[in-house]
Every structure is written in structure tokens, then in C-alpha cells.
Amino acid sequence: MRSEHERLATIDILRHEHVLVERVIAAMEREARTARERGRVNGAAVR
């Protein structure tokens, strides 16, 4: 059985990872939007 302290520490870690994942997703979305605005995706012209 885990102690209360261990459970709270795990929750803190998961919250922090969640924030990092959201930042990565936001950056990827920005990158994709910029590529679309420039008319290119993976170096290929987009119709």
C-alpha cells in the first residue's frame, strides 16, 4: 500500500506531465497551421 505522500507526489508528477504534453500539442498545432498558411506540408505543396 502506498503512503499518502507517495500518492500526492504521483499526482503532482502526472499534473506536470499533463502540462508538458499540452504545450507540445500546442506547438505542433502552431507548426501545422504555419505550414498550411505557407501552403506547404512536409515540404510538399498543398492544394
PEKA-V586472 format. One record per residue. RES is the residue in three letters. PHI is phi in whole degrees, 0 to 359 (NA if undefined). Layout:
BEGIN
res=RES phi=PHI
res=RES phi=PHI
END
This chain:
BEGIN
res=MET phi=NA
res=ARG phi=277
res=SER phi=285
res=GLU phi=301
res=HIS phi=299
res=GLU phi=297
res=ARG phi=296
res=LEU phi=294
res=ALA phi=296
res=THR phi=297
res=ILE phi=299
res=ASP phi=299
res=ILE phi=298
res=LEU phi=297
res=ARG phi=298
res=HIS phi=296
res=GLU phi=298
res=HIS phi=301
res=VAL phi=297
res=LEU phi=296
res=VAL phi=298
res=GLU phi=298
res=ARG phi=294
res=VAL phi=296
res=ILE phi=299
res=ALA phi=299
res=ALA phi=295
res=MET phi=295
res=GLU phi=296
res=ARG phi=299
res=GLU phi=299
res=ALA phi=295
res=ARG phi=296
res=THR phi=298
res=ALA phi=298
res=ARG phi=297
res=GLU phi=297
res=ARG phi=275
res=GLY phi=79
res=ARG phi=223
res=VAL phi=225
res=ASN phi=53
res=GLY phi=83
res=ALA phi=257
res=ALA phi=294
res=VAL phi=253
res=ARG phi=277
END
